[in-house]
Amino acid sequence: MRARGRLLSCLVTVVIALAGFVTAGALPAAAAPSTVPYVALGDSYAAGTAAAGIPPNCPHGEGGYPKSLDAESRIDLTANAACSGATTSDVADNDEDGQLSALKSDTRLVTVTVGAANLGLSAVLAACSNPSTLEECQRRINSALALLRDCPEDEDPLILDCSLTPLFAKVAEKARGARIVVTGYPLLFDPSVANNFPFRDINEATTRLNSLIERAVTATQQATYANIYYVDVTKEFARHGIVDPRSCTDDASDFIHRLSLLPTCDPRPDPEAFHPTLAGYQAYVKAIKTKLPAGWLDKPAT
């Protein structure tokens, strides 16, 4: 057979073969994007509620940022191990019921919000919200600030700086290949009141806490080459801090729940006081999305 005849014969064979695939529906469709197994670690800010619980049975708020990230079609929240009041040591716990045990070999996204409980910020805020306990407020603020310093050579475990980098390294080791997003905390009080005691001091402590967290993330990147990122949420919360700390009710635009202690208010303080509102958690989601690949999101953050 001449070359021209052989070429035509080959072409006919290919066409017939392809026609057979099409008829049988055997041509493979484009593979669907894989899901992104996601684990949330941390304290009440990651749990989405300040409600107390005993690990591993800790309450989780429906409006928290892990739930909102789970709503993305590709992100699958396989575990929210966060618990109100959790410290860095609680998150680093790798026992069966510990937070770190929630990380699996296939985990591809991890979020972490931790550090505030190490400083006892809940006790600080409780003392500083009552005019009759301002002396106790100052004492607790001083204690918190004392823990916000560089880790000494003897690796004092009480100093927050001594526990953050080892924690992030453990997360990176347990979830190799995962993208780790570590968030900071919002400044609770609006600049209009932040020049007054104790609101100024609490905002300052939060700023120093965020600085330590960010520095620990950078140290972890340099030491382990982990795929880890710090998220600053203070920009998203700017101008949305608490203006009147003792107002009876939250405004619709508030990003942080207030504490109602006035005699004319409900005598039961809001258990979610000083935690994000639904709008505040959406601000967290927006900030976190800036560190995620666009292909993971239904609509990339702008």
RONU-967620 format. One record per residue (C-alpha): residue in one letter; x, y, z. Coordinates in steps of 0.5 Angstrom, whole numbers, plus 500, padded with zeros to 3 digits. Layout:
BEGIN
AXYZ/...
//
This chain:
BEGIN
M500500500/R503507498/A504512504/R498516502/G494510503/R497508509/L496515512/L488515510/S487508513/C490511519/L486517520/V480513518/T482508524/V483514529/V476517527/I472510528/A476509535/L474516537/A467515534/G466509539/F468513545/V463518544/T458513542/A459509549/G460516553/A467514555/L471520553/P473522561/A470529563/A475534566/A476532573/A472535579/P477540583/S478536590/T476538596/V480541602/P480538608/Y480543614/V481543621/A480549626/L485550632/G485555638/D481558643/S474561643/Y475566637/A476560633/A470556637/G466561635/T463562642/A465564649/A461558652/A465554656/G466546655/I470540656/P475538651/P473534646/N466537647/C466544646/P461548644/H462551637/G458557634/E454557628/G457564626/G464563627/Y469563622/P470556621/K463555619/S463560614/L470558611/D466551611/A461554606/E466555601/S464549596/R471546596/I473547603/D471541608/L471543615/T473536618/A474538625/N473544629/A478542635/A478549638/C475550645/S473557649/G479558654/A484554650/T491556651/T497554647/S499548651/D492546650/V492547642/A499543642/D496537646/N497531642/D493526646/E487523643/D482528646/G487534644/Q487539639/L493537635/S490530634/A485533630/L490534624/K491528619/S496526614/D491529609/T489536612/R490541607/L488547611/V489549618/T487555622/V489557629/T487563633/V491562640/G494566645/A489571649/A488565654/N495565656/L494572658/G488571662/L485576658/S478574660/A479576667/V483582665/L476584661/A472582667/A476586672/C476592668/S469593666/N467594673/P469601676/S469598683/T475593681/L479598677/E485597682/E484589680/C484591673/Q491594673/R494589677/R491584672/I494588666/N501588669/S501581669/A499580662/L504585660/A509581664/L508575659/L508579653/R516579653/D521576649/C523568651/P528568656/E534564655/D531559660/E525558656/D520560661/P514556659/L509562662/I512567657/L508567651/D513568646/C516561649/S510557647/L508560640/T514558635/P514551638/L506550637/F506552630/A512548629/K508542632/V502544627/A507544621/E510537623/K503534624/A500537618/R505537613/G504540606/A498544609/R497551609/I497554616/V493561617/V494564624/T490570626/G491575630/Y486579635/P482585634/L483591638/L477591642/F476599643/D475604638/P480610638/S475615641/V476611648/A482608647/N486614650/N483612657/F484607662/P484601662/F481601654/R488604652/D492599656/I488593653/N489595646/E496596647/A496589650/T493586644/T498590639/R503587643/L500580643/N499580635/S506582634/L509576638/I504572634/E506574628/R514574630/A513567632/V509565625/T516568621/A520564626/T517558624/Q517559616/Q524561617/A526554621/T521549618/Y520552611/A512551613/N507554609/I504558614/Y502565614/Y500571619/V493574618/D492581621/V485582623/T486589626/K485593619/E478589618/F476591625/A478598624/R473603626/H468598629/G471597636/I467598642/V465606643/D461605649/P464599653/R458599658/S452601653/C446596654/T446593647/D450592641/D449596634/A447592628/S454595625/D458593631/F464587630/I465586638/H459584643/R459589649/L459588656/S452590659/L453592667/L449598667/P443598672/T438599667/C441593663/D439586663/P443584670/R445578666/P452580662/D452578655/P457571655/E459573649/A462580651/F468582648/H468577642/P466578635/T459579633/L456575626/A459582622/G466581626/Y466574624/Q465575617/A471580618/Y475574620/V473570614/K475576609/A482577612/I483569612/K481569605/T487573603/K491568605/L488562601/P489560594/A483563589/G482556587/W479554594/L474559594/D467560591/K469568590/P476570592/A477576597/T477583594/
//
